[in-house]
Amino acid sequence: MDQPFPFSKQQLLPQEETLEVLKQKGELFIGLPKENQYQEKRICLTPDAVNALTSNGHRVLIESGAGEAANYTDIDYTNAGGEITNDIKKVFSCPLILKVEPPTLAEIELINPQTIIISALQIKTQEKKYFEALAKKRITAIAFEYIRDEDGKYPAVRSLSEIAGISSILIASELMATSNGGNGLMFGNISGVPPVEVVIIGAGTVGQFAARSALGLGANIKIFDNSITKLRNIQTNLNQTVYTSTIQPKNLLKALKRCDVAIGAVRGKDRSPVVVTNTMVEHMKKGAVIIDVSIDMGGCFESSEITTHKKPVLEKYGVLHYGVPNIPSRYPRTSSISISNIFTPYLLKIGEDGGLENSLRFDRGLRNGLYMYHGILTNKSVGDWFGLSYNDINFLIF
């Protein structure tokens, strides 16, 4: 008996393919609240960025005084097409909220359900209830420090590391002045005067930009890192031969005994490794300066302690210790421009794509920054850190 043919002749003919039709360009309504975290002076969008967004048909609502700490007035923002309000509830009721610091639990209370938040996450400072509060409101949250660019790098982290690296040398030069309790030495290659000796521990972005600034000011530098690849890259990027070494206690101690400035820029997975012990610091010159840039991850000098912008320096063993965690906030205008340059193209792209959903679908780098999607945790490291269940974003979006 003949088997019936499973397809009709009509079904075997080539069929029209139905392609997904992208949504039309969407209008974003962005809220920009004033930062209220201790000593946070940065703002996510400069007036120029607001102008670029409003020119593309988007609305930006800014809390009055939000840019003042970075020397941007309310008039600067209104001239750029932004809307100013004194009502914090109005700002937090916007569908898309931009912040530098992650929102506090009190701020999450003001946010409407299903809102999108783009801010830093700062996982080391968070608590489990923060994520539970976001989940309760079914919020979609993106951490800008986890956003990747087309090269697989983290543009926000790199920009802030560049600022921290350059700042560390500028701060050291200030602290060495006798008016600030320093040893009276000056950066700058003065004829007949031995140059300032700088030790940089860590050859990442912070170390590279600290080295570049120190060389520009005529200092002698020594760079220590346990990654030969990083040491090789720093030589190439600086375009000159400098002293480099792996972190061996004998070599490091010898360099620290002679140096006038030591910069700590070593990152760890959960905590920065302690590379310089108290005994090593005791052997340093009196009046030498330590800038521990990695203090936000515990610090790589055993003698380091967290300090504030108002009282930034501690003296231990006759050595000046600078341990402010948020160095870029010391230069809020430059830092704000840097953050704004990262945010603006993404916001314009989200508008062009017709909303965040489509942008997340097509932009893997942006998707990498996502840690909450409609109240569902999507970041593995957050889930592991806090013992929360998480879902793969690729199963939720497609």
N, C-alpha and C positions, 0 to 999 in steps of 0.2 A: 504494500500500500504506500502511495506517495506521501512524503511528509509535506504539510502545508508550508509554503514559503513565509518566513517570519515578517518580511517587509513588503508593503505594496510598492508598485512601480513609482507612485507619487512620492512616497517617503524616501526613495533612493535618489531622487533628484536633489541637486545642491540646494540647500536652504539658505535663506537670508540670515546673516549673523546679526544678532541684536547686541549692539555695543552699549556700554553704560554711557549715559549722557551726563556730563558734568553739570553741576548746578551753576546757575548764573553767579556772577560776582556778588559777594555778600558785603553788607555794610556792617562794620564792627562798631561796637559801642564800648569804649575802653574807659575804665575807672583807674585813676592814679591817686591813691591815698598818700597822706603824709607819713613818712617813716617815723615810728615812735620808739623803736628799739634804742637802747643806750648808745649814744655817740654815733648813730648811723646818720650820715649827712647826705648820702647819695640819692639820686632819683633816677628812675628807669628811662625816662624820655626827656630829651632836651627840647627847648622851643622849636628848634629846626626840625627835629623828628616829628613833633606834633604837627608842624606845618606840612610835612610830607604826607602824613596820614590824613589830615583834614582835606588836603588838596585832592586826595584820592577818594573822597566821599565818606570817610569814616568820622565818627564823633569821639572826642576825648574830653572826659569830665575830670577836672583836677581839683583836689582839696586845696583850699586857700593856704598859701604858705608852704606848699609841698616842696618847692624848689629853692626856698630861701637859703637853706644851709649850703647849697651849691651855687649861690649867687645868681639864681634865676628868679625874677619877680613874677607876681601874678600878671602884671601888664605884659611881660614878655610872652607869656602863654596865651593871653587873650589876643594879642597882636598876631600870634601864630595860628589862630583859629580854634584854640581850646576854649572850653567853658569852665569857669571857676565857681566853686560853691563852698560855703562854710559848713554845709550839712554832710557830716561823715557818713550817715546812713545812705544818702543818695549815691555817694561814690561807691560804697560797698554793695549797692544794689545793681550795679552795672553787670552785664552778662560776661564781660571779660575784665579781669583785674590784674594789674601789673604791680609788683612790689619787688624791692631789692631783698629785704629780709622776709622769711616765711611769715604768713599771718599768725597772730597770736590766737589763743582759744577764744578770747573776747571778740576779736575781729571776725573769726569764723562764725560766731553767733549772728553777726550783722549781715553775713553773706546769704544771698538767696539760694535755694536748692538749684542744682544743675548749672551752677556758675563755673566758668573756666578761670583758673588762677595760674599765672606764670610768675614764678619768684625763685629765689634760692631755696634749697631744701635744708642744707646744713644738718645732715643726718646725725652728726655727733652730738648736737644740742637738742635733738627732738625726744619726745616721749611717746609712748604707745597711744595715749589718749588724743594726741594731735591727729593721728591717722584715723582713729575711730570717729572723731568729730567731722573730718572730711567725708568719711564713708556715710555717716548719718545724713549729711546734706547732699549726697550723690554728686560730689564735686569732681570735676576733671582738673587735675593739677600737673603742671610741668615744672621740673627743676631746671633752671637755665644752666647750672654747672654740669649737667649730664647731656646737654644737647651736643651732638657731634656735627662737624661740617663734612664736606665731600671728601676730605682727606682722612677722615676718621679721627681728627683731633677735636679737642674741646675748646671752642673759641673763647667762651666766657672765662674759663679757668686760665687760659693762656694770657688773655688781656690783663686780668687782675694780677697774674704772676709777674708780667712785665712791669706793671706799676710798682708792685712790692719790691722787685729786684732793684729798680732804679732808686726808689724811695730809701731803701736800706742804706745806700751809700750817701745820699743827701742828708739823711738823719745822722749818720755817723759823723759826717763833716761838721754838722751843727754841734753835736755833743762833745767834739774834741776842742771846741773853743773854751777858753778858761772861764768865760762868763757863764757857761753851762756846767762848770765843774770838771771840764776835760783837761787833757795834758798840754793844751796850747799848740798842738801840731796842726798844720793846715794841708789839705789836699792841694795839688797843683805842683807841677814840676818846677820848683824855683831853682835857678842856677846855683850850683855849689851846695845845695841843701839835700841831704839824702831823702828819697821819696818815702811817702807813707807806705807801710807794709800791710797788705790786706790778705786775710785767709778766708776763702769761701768754701764752705762745706756743703756739697750738693751741686751737681752740674746740670740741673734741670733748667727750666725757663727762668726761675728766680735767680739761680746762680749765674746763668748766662748774661742776664741784663744787669746784674750787680757787677759782674766782671767788666762788661762793656763800659759802664759808667765810671768804675774805678780807673780803668785804663785811660778813659777820656780825661780824667782829672789828674793824670800823671802818676798814679800809684803803681807799686810793684804788687803783683797778685800771685797767690798760690791757690790752686783749685784741687779739692779732694772729693773723690766719689768712688764707690766700689764698682761702678759700671764703666768698663773700658770704652764701650760704644759711646756713652754720654761724654766722656772726656775727649774722645776723638772728635765728636760732633762740635763740642764747644770750641776746640782749636780751629776747626774749619769755619765755624760761624764768626769767630772773632777775627779770622783772617790773619792771625799771627801766632807765633810760638809763645806759649806761656807755660809756667811750671804747673804740671799736673801730677797727681799721685793717687793711688788707691788709699783707702782710709786705714793706714797702719799706725798704731799708737805711737811708735817711736818717731816716725816722720812728722806726724801731726803735732806731737808735743814740741818737737824742735821748732816747727813753724809758729805755733802759738806763743812760745817764749819770746819770739822776735817781733811778732805782729803788733800793730797799733789798733787794728780793727779786725774782728772776727764776725763773719756772717754765717748764720745757721740756716740752711735751706734744704734740709733732708726730709722727705716725706716717707711715711710708712703706710702699711695697709690699714691698720686701726689706730696706731699711735706712732709718732716719730721715734726712731731708735735714739737712745741716749748715746751720742758719739763722744762728747767731751765731758769727762768726770770733774767733780769738784777739785780733785788734786791737780788736774791739768790747769784749771782756771787759777788756782793758787800760784802757779808758776808763771802766769802772764804778767806783763808789765803793769805797774801801778798807773792808773789813769787810762788804760786801754778800754776799748769799747766793744761790747758784744751786742749784736742785733740778731735776736732769735726769731726769724721770720716764720719758722715752723711751730711757734708757740701755740697756735690754734689747734695743733694736733699733739700737744703735750710738750713740745720743745726738744731740741737735740743737745742742749747744754743742761747738765744735771742741776746747775745753780740757777737756771732761769725760773722766773715766776711771772704770771700774767700781771700786766700793769695796764693803766688806762691812758687815754690821750691827755687827760688833765695832769696826771702824775705818771709820766711814762718811764722814769728811770729809777732803778734800784742800784745801790752800791754794795757789792759783795767781794771780799778779798781784795779791796782796792780797785776793782774793775767795775765799770759802769755797764749795767745790764738794761737793755731796752726790750720789753716783752709785750708790746701792744698787739693783740691778735688781728685787729682789723686795720692794717696799715693803709690800704687804698682809701679809706675814709678820711685820712689825713689830708688828702688832695681830692675833695669831693667833686670838684668841677671836672677835672680830667677823668676821674673814674666814671662820672655820670655820662660823659661823652662816649667813653669806651663801651659802657654797657648799652647805651642808646644805639650805638652803631651795630650792635649784635641783634638787639630786639627789632629795630625798624624793618629790615628786609624780611624777617620772619612774619611780622604782622601784615605787611603789604602782601606777602605771598598767601597768607591765610585768607585775606580778603579776596585775592584773585581766584583762589581755589574754591571760593564759595563757602568757607567755614573751616573750622579746625578738623572736622571729621575727614574731609577730603585731603587736607594737608598731611594728616597723620597716615593716611592710606598710602600716599606716594612718597613721603619724605622720611626715610629710615632714620636720619640723623635727629629729626625733631621727635620721632617716635621713641628714640632712645632716652629722651628727657622726660617722657611721660611716666609718672609713678602712681597716679590715680585716674581711673577712667570711669566716669559716672558712679563714683563711690567704690569701685572695685580696685583693689591694690594690684598693680601690674609690674612692680619692680622686685626682682628676686632678692637683691641685697637688702632692701628695706624689710622684706618678709622674713629673711633669715635673721636679721639684726634684732627685730622686735618679736619674733615668734608669731607672725601673722600669716594667714594663708593668702596666696597671691595667684593670679591667673596670667597666662601668656597673652600679651596684647594682640598678637597675630590671630589668635582664635576669636577675639572679641570684635575686631574691626572688620575682618574679611567675611 
